[in-house]
């Protein structure tokens, strides 16, 4: 029986393990394994990702329901364990997972923290005090027919699928906002730039369409990621052989988890492979890096096009979100694209961490699963937030400075490029040389020399012409 004692910590209970004993706050849902992890791993200062905790609740519930089918417990005990698992799955026990996000042991500390919480919560539901493990044991009951090595990676995949589905929705919303801007800005002719130099004319709408297309590819990649994650090793226990688990349990437990989550999960055909090899997380992380790369590029473009606004390009107006300086009055910075860029950089860094951690697995197990989980789920959460704020606080409220776009275009070498089909490259080059020496307007210079009519010039720089694919074929002489 577990007794309650008074110490400097207040009311405590004593728990024992292989290495000795520790005092635990009497009403705490965690136990001695969690306390040792708190002593051993004061690393990141970050908790285990809440998505992983809730996914762990789903995994433990699937295991509980399968063990109940096997008749492992009396009905009252089974229902208490089931109820505790459901509470964790619903996020009501998040605060009791105390271990650091980074830890040694391939995630054993997280699994044991979860086991202790579920055992003690089930005891409470039965009207018993926490710590009475002779009635419900963290290891003997909650972890029955399981190992960290199959529950942790399965929980990670479940958590990742949920966040991927959220991310897909955010990417779709963001690309649709760019598509809306494509239509709204279709009439705005501006300078197209290559290598930061004036190139040829384009419209703001076409620039927006390119951003939308890039995001459409990201959306498809993210959608396909779920196929990579749906294969799990639950039932494989320690190394994928199913050691200590009944065959009925092994064949049934993933079906339970599939039913609980609504995800198309499947048991790996080769459980040993699925236990020791983590390359799927490298693949998924790489796809997240691709999205991060696109977000960074687009955010950088918007910052560039909105620069100034008076002393820079200033062709786009970003929505003002907050004062930009404590010393320079009136300064408003592009804080949303800057924040999105920082999130993207962090995702790229996380991808490097995932890649290294996955490549350093040894033999039958990867000991660095906590780092993989922390980096992968962190990237998913960052990208979800970045896409949302980019859409709501920036892209949806973008405006063009149409007068600035027109003025920049009329005073640039890009205008001459539009004339090449009519007057040739050499004569267009001579016009630019003259313009750079004398100043003035290219339109006025062209009309003065009688190279084209005013109507022809305006047609050459119309939105319809600058966005047309190629140039119209010249009529053959009769």
Secondary structure, 3 states (H helix, E strand, C coil): CCCEEEECCEEEEEEEECCEEEEEECCCCCCHHHHHHHHHCCCCCCECCHHHHHHHHHHHHHHHHHHHHCCCCCHHHHHHHHHHHHHHHCCCCHHHCCCECCCCCCCHHHHHHHHHHHHHHHHHHCCCCCCCCCCCCHHHHHCCCCCHHHHHHHHHHHHHHHHHHHHHHHHHHHHHHHHHHHHHCCCCEEEEEECCEEEEEEEHHHHHHHHHHHHHHHHHHHHHHHHHHCEECCCCCCCCCCCCCCHHHHHHHHHHHHHHHCCCCEECCCHHHHHHCCHHHHHHHHHHHHHHHHHHHHHHHHHHHCCCCCCCCCCEECCCCCCCCCCCCCCCCCHHHHHHHHHHHHHHHHHHHHHHHHHCCECCECCCHHHHHHHHHHHHHHHHHHHHHHHHHCHHHCEECHHHHHHHHHCCCHHHHHHHHHHCHHHHHHHHHHHHHHCCCHHHHHHHCCCCCHHHHHHHCCHHHHCCCCCCCCCCCC
